[in-house]
Amino acid sequence: GEEIHNSRIASLRDGIGLNDKFLMIRDLFDGDGDAYEEAINALDELETLDDCMIHIIENYAWNPDSEGSKFIMQLLERKLS
């Protein structure tokens, strides 16, 4: 399973299972599915990890220690590194 979690993905959605989606909606977007969709679409458009970090810092007040926050950072690293 570790290899799957470290493999490169073409889009953020490729790495998000249903449980992960609900975790992020609950953890990062206070249950707002539309806000989740907007964020995933916006982050998927960006081409560097730095751009993603700037977008996150400017637009969201996520707890960096939350499960959802850690998970989305893993996804961004898998997509952009």
HTML snippet that shows the backbone in 3Dmol.js (N, CA, C, O; Angstrom):
<script src="https://3Dmol.org/build/3Dmol-min.js"></script>
<div id="view" style="width:600px;height:400px;position:relative"></div>
<script>
const pdb = `
ATOM      1  N   GLY A   1       0.796  -1.187   0.000  1.00  0.00           N
ATOM      2  CA  GLY A   1       0.000   0.000   0.000  1.00  0.00           C
ATOM      3  C   GLY A   1       0.838   1.250   0.000  1.00  0.00           C
ATOM      4  O   GLY A   1       0.407   2.269  -0.540  1.00  0.00           O
ATOM      5  N   GLU A   2       2.013   1.216   0.580  1.00  0.00           N
ATOM      6  CA  GLU A   2       2.856   2.406   0.654  1.00  0.00           C
ATOM      7  C   GLU A   2       3.236   2.890  -0.741  1.00  0.00           C
ATOM      8  O   GLU A   2       3.303   4.096  -0.981  1.00  0.00           O
ATOM      9  N   GLU A   3       3.486   1.960  -1.664  1.00  0.00           N
ATOM     10  CA  GLU A   3       3.881   2.333  -3.016  1.00  0.00           C
ATOM     11  C   GLU A   3       2.772   3.116  -3.712  1.00  0.00           C
ATOM     12  O   GLU A   3       3.049   4.072  -4.437  1.00  0.00           O
ATOM     13  N   ILE A   4       1.513   2.715  -3.497  1.00  0.00           N
ATOM     14  CA  ILE A   4       0.387   3.411  -4.098  1.00  0.00           C
ATOM     15  C   ILE A   4       0.309   4.838  -3.567  1.00  0.00           C
ATOM     16  O   ILE A   4       0.040   5.767  -4.329  1.00  0.00           O
ATOM     17  N   HIS A   5       0.541   5.022  -2.270  1.00  0.00           N
ATOM     18  CA  HIS A   5       0.453   6.351  -1.671  1.00  0.00           C
ATOM     19  C   HIS A   5       1.612   7.256  -2.067  1.00  0.00           C
ATOM     20  O   HIS A   5       1.564   8.456  -1.797  1.00  0.00           O
ATOM     21  N   ASN A   6       2.643   6.722  -2.693  1.00  0.00           N
ATOM     22  CA  ASN A   6       3.779   7.534  -3.101  1.00  0.00           C
ATOM     23  C   ASN A   6       3.896   7.666  -4.613  1.00  0.00           C
ATOM     24  O   ASN A   6       4.759   8.398  -5.098  1.00  0.00           O
ATOM     25  N   SER A   7       3.051   6.979  -5.362  1.00  0.00           N
ATOM     26  CA  SER A   7       3.145   7.029  -6.812  1.00  0.00           C
ATOM     27  C   SER A   7       2.645   8.375  -7.333  1.00  0.00           C
ATOM     28  O   SER A   7       1.789   9.014  -6.722  1.00  0.00           O
ATOM     29  N   ARG A   8       3.187   8.783  -8.454  1.00  0.00           N
ATOM     30  CA  ARG A   8       2.828  10.064  -9.067  1.00  0.00           C
ATOM     31  C   ARG A   8       1.390  10.017  -9.576  1.00  0.00           C
ATOM     32  O   ARG A   8       0.933   8.990 -10.078  1.00  0.00           O
ATOM     33  N   ILE A   9       0.683  11.136  -9.442  1.00  0.00           N
ATOM     34  CA  ILE A   9      -0.682  11.245  -9.950  1.00  0.00           C
ATOM     35  C   ILE A   9      -0.760  12.411 -10.928  1.00  0.00           C
ATOM     36  O   ILE A   9      -0.040  13.399 -10.785  1.00  0.00           O
ATOM     37  N   ALA A  10      -1.637  12.293 -11.921  1.00  0.00           N
ATOM     38  CA  ALA A  10      -1.778  13.338 -12.929  1.00  0.00           C
ATOM     39  C   ALA A  10      -2.678  14.473 -12.448  1.00  0.00           C
ATOM     40  O   ALA A  10      -2.494  15.628 -12.830  1.00  0.00           O
ATOM     41  N   SER A  11      -3.653  14.130 -11.605  1.00  0.00           N
ATOM     42  CA  SER A  11      -4.540  15.151 -11.064  1.00  0.00           C
ATOM     43  C   SER A  11      -4.839  14.790  -9.614  1.00  0.00           C
ATOM     44  O   SER A  11      -4.741  13.627  -9.224  1.00  0.00           O
ATOM     45  N   LEU A  12      -5.199  15.785  -8.827  1.00  0.00           N
ATOM     46  CA  LEU A  12      -5.485  15.533  -7.419  1.00  0.00           C
ATOM     47  C   LEU A  12      -6.599  14.506  -7.258  1.00  0.00           C
ATOM     48  O   LEU A  12      -6.536  13.641  -6.384  1.00  0.00           O
ATOM     49  N   ARG A  13      -7.621  14.607  -8.109  1.00  0.00           N
ATOM     50  CA  ARG A  13      -8.759  13.691  -8.022  1.00  0.00           C
ATOM     51  C   ARG A  13      -8.338  12.227  -8.187  1.00  0.00           C
ATOM     52  O   ARG A  13      -8.985  11.331  -7.646  1.00  0.00           O
ATOM     53  N   ASP A  14      -7.257  11.987  -8.931  1.00  0.00           N
ATOM     54  CA  ASP A  14      -6.774  10.614  -9.123  1.00  0.00           C
ATOM     55  C   ASP A  14      -6.370   9.963  -7.805  1.00  0.00           C
ATOM     56  O   ASP A  14      -6.406   8.739  -7.681  1.00  0.00           O
ATOM     57  N   GLY A  15      -5.987  10.768  -6.828  1.00  0.00           N
ATOM     58  CA  GLY A  15      -5.507  10.232  -5.559  1.00  0.00           C
ATOM     59  C   GLY A  15      -6.521  10.291  -4.428  1.00  0.00           C
ATOM     60  O   GLY A  15      -6.217   9.915  -3.296  1.00  0.00           O
ATOM     61  N   ILE A  16      -7.736  10.765  -4.733  1.00  0.00           N
ATOM     62  CA  ILE A  16      -8.734  10.964  -3.683  1.00  0.00           C
ATOM     63  C   ILE A  16      -9.820   9.898  -3.764  1.00  0.00           C
ATOM     64  O   ILE A  16     -10.603   9.861  -4.713  1.00  0.00           O
ATOM     65  N   GLY A  17      -9.852   9.038  -2.761  1.00  0.00           N
ATOM     66  CA  GLY A  17     -10.927   8.065  -2.646  1.00  0.00           C
ATOM     67  C   GLY A  17     -12.126   8.706  -1.970  1.00  0.00           C
ATOM     68  O   GLY A  17     -12.041   9.832  -1.479  1.00  0.00           O
ATOM     69  N   LEU A  18     -13.232   8.000  -1.943  1.00  0.00           N
ATOM     70  CA  LEU A  18     -14.465   8.548  -1.367  1.00  0.00           C
ATOM     71  C   LEU A  18     -14.291   8.919   0.103  1.00  0.00           C
ATOM     72  O   LEU A  18     -14.722   9.993   0.524  1.00  0.00           O
ATOM     73  N   ASN A  19     -13.664   8.041   0.889  1.00  0.00           N
ATOM     74  CA  ASN A  19     -13.452   8.340   2.309  1.00  0.00           C
ATOM     75  C   ASN A  19     -12.559   9.562   2.488  1.00  0.00           C
ATOM     76  O   ASN A  19     -12.789  10.388   3.371  1.00  0.00           O
ATOM     77  N   ASP A  20     -11.528   9.668   1.632  1.00  0.00           N
ATOM     78  CA  ASP A  20     -10.618  10.814   1.701  1.00  0.00           C
ATOM     79  C   ASP A  20     -11.362  12.107   1.373  1.00  0.00           C
ATOM     80  O   ASP A  20     -11.140  13.140   2.005  1.00  0.00           O
ATOM     81  N   LYS A  21     -12.246  12.038   0.381  1.00  0.00           N
ATOM     82  CA  LYS A  21     -13.031  13.214  -0.009  1.00  0.00           C
ATOM     83  C   LYS A  21     -13.867  13.696   1.173  1.00  0.00           C
ATOM     84  O   LYS A  21     -13.881  14.886   1.489  1.00  0.00           O
ATOM     85  N   PHE A  22     -14.562  12.769   1.819  1.00  0.00           N
ATOM     86  CA  PHE A  22     -15.394  13.162   2.958  1.00  0.00           C
ATOM     87  C   PHE A  22     -14.553  13.675   4.119  1.00  0.00           C
ATOM     88  O   PHE A  22     -14.963  14.603   4.816  1.00  0.00           O
ATOM     89  N   LEU A  23     -13.381  13.083   4.336  1.00  0.00           N
ATOM     90  CA  LEU A  23     -12.467  13.562   5.376  1.00  0.00           C
ATOM     91  C   LEU A  23     -12.091  15.014   5.107  1.00  0.00           C
ATOM     92  O   LEU A  23     -12.151  15.850   6.008  1.00  0.00           O
ATOM     93  N   MET A  24     -11.706  15.314   3.879  1.00  0.00           N
ATOM     94  CA  MET A  24     -11.286  16.676   3.553  1.00  0.00           C
ATOM     95  C   MET A  24     -12.454  17.660   3.634  1.00  0.00           C
ATOM     96  O   MET A  24     -12.294  18.768   4.146  1.00  0.00           O
ATOM     97  N   ILE A  25     -13.623  17.265   3.137  1.00  0.00           N
ATOM     98  CA  ILE A  25     -14.791  18.154   3.221  1.00  0.00           C
ATOM     99  C   ILE A  25     -15.093  18.474   4.677  1.00  0.00           C
ATOM    100  O   ILE A  25     -15.367  19.625   5.015  1.00  0.00           O
ATOM    101  N   ARG A  26     -15.045  17.474   5.533  1.00  0.00           N
ATOM    102  CA  ARG A  26     -15.338  17.673   6.957  1.00  0.00           C
ATOM    103  C   ARG A  26     -14.216  18.479   7.633  1.00  0.00           C
ATOM    104  O   ARG A  26     -14.482  19.436   8.361  1.00  0.00           O
ATOM    105  N   ASP A  27     -12.978  18.083   7.386  1.00  0.00           N
ATOM    106  CA  ASP A  27     -11.820  18.627   8.089  1.00  0.00           C
ATOM    107  C   ASP A  27     -11.435  20.033   7.630  1.00  0.00           C
ATOM    108  O   ASP A  27     -11.098  20.887   8.450  1.00  0.00           O
ATOM    109  N   LEU A  28     -11.484  20.267   6.331  1.00  0.00           N
ATOM    110  CA  LEU A  28     -10.943  21.507   5.775  1.00  0.00           C
ATOM    111  C   LEU A  28     -12.003  22.516   5.348  1.00  0.00           C
ATOM    112  O   LEU A  28     -11.732  23.715   5.282  1.00  0.00           O
ATOM    113  N   PHE A  29     -13.208  22.031   5.059  1.00  0.00           N
ATOM    114  CA  PHE A  29     -14.218  22.919   4.479  1.00  0.00           C
ATOM    115  C   PHE A  29     -15.512  22.972   5.287  1.00  0.00           C
ATOM    116  O   PHE A  29     -16.548  23.390   4.769  1.00  0.00           O
ATOM    117  N   ASP A  30     -15.463  22.554   6.542  1.00  0.00           N
ATOM    118  CA  ASP A  30     -16.627  22.596   7.434  1.00  0.00           C
ATOM    119  C   ASP A  30     -17.879  22.013   6.788  1.00  0.00           C
ATOM    120  O   ASP A  30     -18.980  22.534   6.966  1.00  0.00           O
ATOM    121  N   GLY A  31     -17.703  20.939   6.044  1.00  0.00           N
ATOM    122  CA  GLY A  31     -18.838  20.248   5.451  1.00  0.00           C
ATOM    123  C   GLY A  31     -19.329  20.836   4.140  1.00  0.00           C
ATOM    124  O   GLY A  31     -20.336  20.372   3.606  1.00  0.00           O
ATOM    125  N   ASP A  32     -18.650  21.842   3.606  1.00  0.00           N
ATOM    126  CA  ASP A  32     -19.077  22.514   2.375  1.00  0.00           C
ATOM    127  C   ASP A  32     -18.466  21.830   1.147  1.00  0.00           C
ATOM    128  O   ASP A  32     -17.308  22.064   0.802  1.00  0.00           O
ATOM    129  N   GLY A  33     -19.267  20.982   0.497  1.00  0.00           N
ATOM    130  CA  GLY A  33     -18.788  20.243  -0.675  1.00  0.00           C
ATOM    131  C   GLY A  33     -18.442  21.145  -1.849  1.00  0.00           C
ATOM    132  O   GLY A  33     -17.530  20.840  -2.617  1.00  0.00           O
ATOM    133  N   ASP A  34     -19.166  22.258  -1.997  1.00  0.00           N
ATOM    134  CA  ASP A  34     -18.862  23.185  -3.098  1.00  0.00           C
ATOM    135  C   ASP A  34     -17.507  23.845  -2.902  1.00  0.00           C
ATOM    136  O   ASP A  34     -16.748  24.010  -3.857  1.00  0.00           O
ATOM    137  N   ALA A  35     -17.201  24.222  -1.663  1.00  0.00           N
ATOM    138  CA  ALA A  35     -15.898  24.832  -1.368  1.00  0.00           C
ATOM    139  C   ALA A  35     -14.780  23.825  -1.643  1.00  0.00           C
ATOM    140  O   ALA A  35     -13.720  24.193  -2.150  1.00  0.00           O
ATOM    141  N   TYR A  36     -15.017  22.556  -1.308  1.00  0.00           N
ATOM    142  CA  TYR A  36     -14.047  21.493  -1.596  1.00  0.00           C
ATOM    143  C   TYR A  36     -13.801  21.407  -3.100  1.00  0.00           C
ATOM    144  O   TYR A  36     -12.653  21.390  -3.543  1.00  0.00           O
ATOM    145  N   GLU A  37     -14.876  21.353  -3.882  1.00  0.00           N
ATOM    146  CA  GLU A  37     -14.750  21.245  -5.345  1.00  0.00           C
ATOM    147  C   GLU A  37     -13.961  22.419  -5.916  1.00  0.00           C
ATOM    148  O   GLU A  37     -13.080  22.233  -6.755  1.00  0.00           O
ATOM    149  N   GLU A  38     -14.282  23.630  -5.457  1.00  0.00           N
ATOM    150  CA  GLU A  38     -13.570  24.826  -5.929  1.00  0.00           C
ATOM    151  C   GLU A  38     -12.081  24.742  -5.607  1.00  0.00           C
ATOM    152  O   GLU A  38     -11.237  25.055  -6.447  1.00  0.00           O
ATOM    153  N   ALA A  39     -11.768  24.320  -4.391  1.00  0.00           N
ATOM    154  CA  ALA A  39     -10.363  24.247  -3.973  1.00  0.00           C
ATOM    155  C   ALA A  39      -9.597  23.208  -4.780  1.00  0.00           C
ATOM    156  O   ALA A  39      -8.484  23.476  -5.232  1.00  0.00           O
ATOM    157  N   ILE A  40     -10.178  22.022  -4.966  1.00  0.00           N
ATOM    158  CA  ILE A  40      -9.494  20.972  -5.721  1.00  0.00           C
ATOM    159  C   ILE A  40      -9.271  21.430  -7.162  1.00  0.00           C
ATOM    160  O   ILE A  40      -8.196  21.225  -7.726  1.00  0.00           O
ATOM    161  N   ASN A  41     -10.292  22.052  -7.755  1.00  0.00           N
ATOM    162  CA  ASN A  41     -10.145  22.553  -9.131  1.00  0.00           C
ATOM    163  C   ASN A  41      -9.050  23.613  -9.218  1.00  0.00           C
ATOM    164  O   ASN A  41      -8.225  23.580 -10.132  1.00  0.00           O
ATOM    165  N   ALA A  42      -9.038  24.548  -8.276  1.00  0.00           N
ATOM    166  CA  ALA A  42      -8.033  25.615  -8.282  1.00  0.00           C
ATOM    167  C   ALA A  42      -6.630  25.051  -8.094  1.00  0.00           C
ATOM    168  O   ALA A  42      -5.705  25.427  -8.814  1.00  0.00           O
ATOM    169  N   LEU A  43      -6.471  24.155  -7.131  1.00  0.00           N
ATOM    170  CA  LEU A  43      -5.145  23.583  -6.864  1.00  0.00           C
ATOM    171  C   LEU A  43      -4.660  22.719  -8.012  1.00  0.00           C
ATOM    172  O   LEU A  43      -3.463  22.672  -8.292  1.00  0.00           O
ATOM    173  N   ASP A  44      -5.579  22.035  -8.680  1.00  0.00           N
ATOM    174  CA  ASP A  44      -5.198  21.190  -9.815  1.00  0.00           C
ATOM    175  C   ASP A  44      -4.680  22.012 -10.997  1.00  0.00           C
ATOM    176  O   ASP A  44      -3.915  21.505 -11.817  1.00  0.00           O
ATOM    177  N   GLU A  45      -5.091  23.269 -11.085  1.00  0.00           N
ATOM    178  CA  GLU A  45      -4.659  24.142 -12.184  1.00  0.00           C
ATOM    179  C   GLU A  45      -3.224  24.652 -11.984  1.00  0.00           C
ATOM    180  O   GLU A  45      -2.532  24.965 -12.953  1.00  0.00           O
ATOM    181  N   LEU A  46      -2.793  24.730 -10.740  1.00  0.00           N
ATOM    182  CA  LEU A  46      -1.472  25.292 -10.434  1.00  0.00           C
ATOM    183  C   LEU A  46      -0.371  24.307 -10.793  1.00  0.00           C
ATOM    184  O   LEU A  46      -0.561  23.092 -10.734  1.00  0.00           O
ATOM    185  N   GLU A  47       0.790  24.851 -11.167  1.00  0.00           N
ATOM    186  CA  GLU A  47       1.843  24.000 -11.730  1.00  0.00           C
ATOM    187  C   GLU A  47       3.022  23.734 -10.806  1.00  0.00           C
ATOM    188  O   GLU A  47       3.865  22.890 -11.108  1.00  0.00           O
ATOM    189  N   THR A  48       3.092  24.447  -9.680  1.00  0.00           N
ATOM    190  CA  THR A  48       4.200  24.181  -8.762  1.00  0.00           C
ATOM    191  C   THR A  48       3.675  24.055  -7.335  1.00  0.00           C
ATOM    192  O   THR A  48       2.613  24.578  -6.997  1.00  0.00           O
ATOM    193  N   LEU A  49       4.434  23.359  -6.518  1.00  0.00           N
ATOM    194  CA  LEU A  49       4.077  23.212  -5.106  1.00  0.00           C
ATOM    195  C   LEU A  49       4.074  24.573  -4.420  1.00  0.00           C
ATOM    196  O   LEU A  49       3.230  24.834  -3.563  1.00  0.00           O
ATOM    197  N   ASP A  50       5.015  25.442  -4.794  1.00  0.00           N
ATOM    198  CA  ASP A  50       5.063  26.789  -4.216  1.00  0.00           C
ATOM    199  C   ASP A  50       3.775  27.557  -4.522  1.00  0.00           C
ATOM    200  O   ASP A  50       3.208  28.200  -3.639  1.00  0.00           O
ATOM    201  N   ASP A  51       3.313  27.487  -5.782  1.00  0.00           N
ATOM    202  CA  ASP A  51       2.066  28.163  -6.152  1.00  0.00           C
ATOM    203  C   ASP A  51       0.896  27.630  -5.332  1.00  0.00           C
ATOM    204  O   ASP A  51       0.037  28.395  -4.894  1.00  0.00           O
ATOM    205  N   CYS A  52       0.870  26.319  -5.128  1.00  0.00           N
ATOM    206  CA  CYS A  52      -0.200  25.709  -4.332  1.00  0.00           C
ATOM    207  C   CYS A  52      -0.147  26.192  -2.892  1.00  0.00           C
ATOM    208  O   CYS A  52      -1.180  26.503  -2.299  1.00  0.00           O
ATOM    209  N   MET A  53       1.046  26.254  -2.332  1.00  0.00           N
ATOM    210  CA  MET A  53       1.195  26.702  -0.943  1.00  0.00           C
ATOM    211  C   MET A  53       0.731  28.155  -0.793  1.00  0.00           C
ATOM    212  O   MET A  53       0.049  28.498   0.173  1.00  0.00           O
ATOM    213  N   ILE A  54       1.102  28.996  -1.749  1.00  0.00           N
ATOM    214  CA  ILE A  54       0.679  30.402  -1.709  1.00  0.00           C
ATOM    215  C   ILE A  54      -0.839  30.483  -1.789  1.00  0.00           C
ATOM    216  O   ILE A  54      -1.460  31.234  -1.037  1.00  0.00           O
ATOM    217  N   HIS A  55      -1.437  29.721  -2.688  1.00  0.00           N
ATOM    218  CA  HIS A  55      -2.899  29.719  -2.843  1.00  0.00           C
ATOM    219  C   HIS A  55      -3.572  29.280  -1.533  1.00  0.00           C
ATOM    220  O   HIS A  55      -4.542  29.894  -1.088  1.00  0.00           O
ATOM    221  N   ILE A  56      -3.053  28.228  -0.934  1.00  0.00           N
ATOM    222  CA  ILE A  56      -3.635  27.724   0.322  1.00  0.00           C
ATOM    223  C   ILE A  56      -3.521  28.770   1.430  1.00  0.00           C
ATOM    224  O   ILE A  56      -4.494  29.034   2.138  1.00  0.00           O
ATOM    225  N   ILE A  57      -2.343  29.363   1.581  1.00  0.00           N
ATOM    226  CA  ILE A  57      -2.123  30.360   2.637  1.00  0.00           C
ATOM    227  C   ILE A  57      -3.013  31.575   2.438  1.00  0.00           C
ATOM    228  O   ILE A  57      -3.547  32.123   3.403  1.00  0.00           O
ATOM    229  N   GLU A  58      -3.178  32.003   1.176  1.00  0.00           N
ATOM    230  CA  GLU A  58      -3.973  33.203   0.894  1.00  0.00           C
ATOM    231  C   GLU A  58      -5.479  32.965   1.012  1.00  0.00           C
ATOM    232  O   GLU A  58      -6.232  33.909   1.255  1.00  0.00           O
ATOM    233  N   ASN A  59      -5.930  31.719   0.845  1.00  0.00           N
ATOM    234  CA  ASN A  59      -7.363  31.467   0.745  1.00  0.00           C
ATOM    235  C   ASN A  59      -7.977  30.628   1.859  1.00  0.00           C
ATOM    236  O   ASN A  59      -9.197  30.613   2.020  1.00  0.00           O
ATOM    237  N   TYR A  60      -7.146  29.928   2.631  1.00  0.00           N
ATOM    238  CA  TYR A  60      -7.694  29.011   3.630  1.00  0.00           C
ATOM    239  C   TYR A  60      -6.958  29.153   4.951  1.00  0.00           C
ATOM    240  O   TYR A  60      -5.795  29.554   4.991  1.00  0.00           O
ATOM    241  N   ALA A  61      -7.650  28.822   6.026  1.00  0.00           N
ATOM    242  CA  ALA A  61      -7.050  28.844   7.359  1.00  0.00           C
ATOM    243  C   ALA A  61      -7.042  27.420   7.906  1.00  0.00           C
ATOM    244  O   ALA A  61      -7.647  27.131   8.938  1.00  0.00           O
ATOM    245  N   TRP A  62      -6.353  26.548   7.200  1.00  0.00           N
ATOM    246  CA  TRP A  62      -6.317  25.133   7.582  1.00  0.00           C
ATOM    247  C   TRP A  62      -5.324  24.899   8.704  1.00  0.00           C
ATOM    248  O   TRP A  62      -4.249  25.497   8.739  1.00  0.00           O
ATOM    249  N   ASN A  63      -5.702  24.019   9.623  1.00  0.00           N
ATOM    250  CA  ASN A  63      -4.782  23.576  10.663  1.00  0.00           C
ATOM    251  C   ASN A  63      -3.794  22.607   9.994  1.00  0.00           C
ATOM    252  O   ASN A  63      -4.202  21.555   9.502  1.00  0.00           O
ATOM    253  N   PRO A  64      -2.513  22.951   9.974  1.00  0.00           N
ATOM    254  CA  PRO A  64      -1.543  22.089   9.282  1.00  0.00           C
ATOM    255  C   PRO A  64      -1.407  20.702   9.900  1.00  0.00           C
ATOM    256  O   PRO A  64      -0.872  19.792   9.267  1.00  0.00           O
ATOM    257  N   ASP A  65      -1.886  20.532  11.131  1.00  0.00           N
ATOM    258  CA  ASP A  65      -1.793  19.236  11.794  1.00  0.00           C
ATOM    259  C   ASP A  65      -3.032  18.367  11.588  1.00  0.00           C
ATOM    260  O   ASP A  65      -3.067  17.224  12.042  1.00  0.00           O
ATOM    261  N   SER A  66      -4.050  18.902  10.904  1.00  0.00           N
ATOM    262  CA  SER A  66      -5.274  18.122  10.702  1.00  0.00           C
ATOM    263  C   SER A  66      -5.029  17.011   9.681  1.00  0.00           C
ATOM    264  O   SER A  66      -4.158  17.127   8.819  1.00  0.00           O
ATOM    265  N   GLU A  67      -5.801  15.946   9.788  1.00  0.00           N
ATOM    266  CA  GLU A  67      -5.669  14.823   8.855  1.00  0.00           C
ATOM    267  C   GLU A  67      -5.906  15.273   7.414  1.00  0.00           C
ATOM    268  O   GLU A  67      -5.178  14.874   6.505  1.00  0.00           O
ATOM    269  N   GLY A  68      -6.922  16.101   7.212  1.00  0.00           N
ATOM    270  CA  GLY A  68      -7.243  16.575   5.866  1.00  0.00           C
ATOM    271  C   GLY A  68      -6.123  17.393   5.269  1.00  0.00           C
ATOM    272  O   GLY A  68      -5.795  17.250   4.091  1.00  0.00           O
ATOM    273  N   SER A  69      -5.540  18.247   6.081  1.00  0.00           N
ATOM    274  CA  SER A  69      -4.442  19.090   5.623  1.00  0.00           C
ATOM    275  C   SER A  69      -3.216  18.254   5.258  1.00  0.00           C
ATOM    276  O   SER A  69      -2.586  18.482   4.225  1.00  0.00           O
ATOM    277  N   LYS A  70      -2.888  17.297   6.099  1.00  0.00           N
ATOM    278  CA  LYS A  70      -1.751  16.412   5.815  1.00  0.00           C
ATOM    279  C   LYS A  70      -1.999  15.623   4.533  1.00  0.00           C
ATOM    280  O   LYS A  70      -1.091  15.436   3.723  1.00  0.00           O
ATOM    281  N   PHE A  71      -3.249  15.159   4.355  1.00  0.00           N
ATOM    282  CA  PHE A  71      -3.573  14.355   3.186  1.00  0.00           C
ATOM    283  C   PHE A  71      -3.457  15.184   1.904  1.00  0.00           C
ATOM    284  O   PHE A  71      -2.887  14.713   0.920  1.00  0.00           O
ATOM    285  N   ILE A  72      -3.982  16.392   1.899  1.00  0.00           N
ATOM    286  CA  ILE A  72      -3.922  17.194   0.677  1.00  0.00           C
ATOM    287  C   ILE A  72      -2.483  17.568   0.346  1.00  0.00           C
ATOM    288  O   ILE A  72      -2.128  17.684  -0.827  1.00  0.00           O
ATOM    289  N   MET A  73      -1.650  17.758   1.373  1.00  0.00           N
ATOM    290  CA  MET A  73      -0.237  18.046   1.113  1.00  0.00           C
ATOM    291  C   MET A  73       0.451  16.839   0.469  1.00  0.00           C
ATOM    292  O   MET A  73       1.266  17.002  -0.439  1.00  0.00           O
ATOM    293  N   GLN A  74       0.127  15.632   0.934  1.00  0.00           N
ATOM    294  CA  GLN A  74       0.680  14.428   0.308  1.00  0.00           C
ATOM    295  C   GLN A  74       0.267  14.353  -1.152  1.00  0.00           C
ATOM    296  O   GLN A  74       1.080  14.024  -2.016  1.00  0.00           O
ATOM    297  N   LEU A  75      -1.005  14.660  -1.429  1.00  0.00           N
ATOM    298  CA  LEU A  75      -1.492  14.615  -2.811  1.00  0.00           C
ATOM    299  C   LEU A  75      -0.742  15.624  -3.680  1.00  0.00           C
ATOM    300  O   LEU A  75      -0.326  15.307  -4.794  1.00  0.00           O
ATOM    301  N   LEU A  76      -0.576  16.827  -3.166  1.00  0.00           N
ATOM    302  CA  LEU A  76       0.129  17.867  -3.934  1.00  0.00           C
ATOM    303  C   LEU A  76       1.563  17.458  -4.217  1.00  0.00           C
ATOM    304  O   LEU A  76       2.072  17.685  -5.314  1.00  0.00           O
ATOM    305  N   GLU A  77       2.217  16.855  -3.228  1.00  0.00           N
ATOM    306  CA  GLU A  77       3.582  16.387  -3.438  1.00  0.00           C
ATOM    307  C   GLU A  77       3.629  15.270  -4.484  1.00  0.00           C
ATOM    308  O   GLU A  77       4.538  15.227  -5.312  1.00  0.00           O
ATOM    309  N   ARG A  78       2.650  14.374  -4.442  1.00  0.00           N
ATOM    310  CA  ARG A  78       2.604  13.284  -5.426  1.00  0.00           C
ATOM    311  C   ARG A  78       2.364  13.805  -6.834  1.00  0.00           C
ATOM    312  O   ARG A  78       2.881  13.249  -7.803  1.00  0.00           O
ATOM    313  N   LYS A  79       1.588  14.862  -6.946  1.00  0.00           N
ATOM    314  CA  LYS A  79       1.281  15.418  -8.267  1.00  0.00           C
ATOM    315  C   LYS A  79       2.422  16.262  -8.802  1.00  0.00           C
ATOM    316  O   LYS A  79       2.723  16.215  -9.995  1.00  0.00           O
ATOM    317  N   LEU A  80       3.063  17.037  -7.926  1.00  0.00           N
ATOM    318  CA  LEU A  80       3.975  18.083  -8.411  1.00  0.00           C
ATOM    319  C   LEU A  80       5.455  17.804  -8.201  1.00  0.00           C
ATOM    320  O   LEU A  80       6.283  18.592  -8.657  1.00  0.00           O
ATOM    321  N   SER A  81       5.823  16.720  -7.534  1.00  0.00           N
ATOM    322  CA  SER A  81       7.256  16.497  -7.329  1.00  0.00           C
ATOM    323  C   SER A  81       7.787  15.431  -8.256  1.00  0.00           C
ATOM    324  O   SER A  81       8.976  15.117  -8.218  1.00  0.00           O
TER     325      SER A  81
END
`;
const viewer = $3Dmol.createViewer("view");
viewer.addModel(pdb, "pdb");
viewer.setStyle({}, {cartoon: {color: "spectrum"}});
viewer.zoomTo();
viewer.render();
</script>
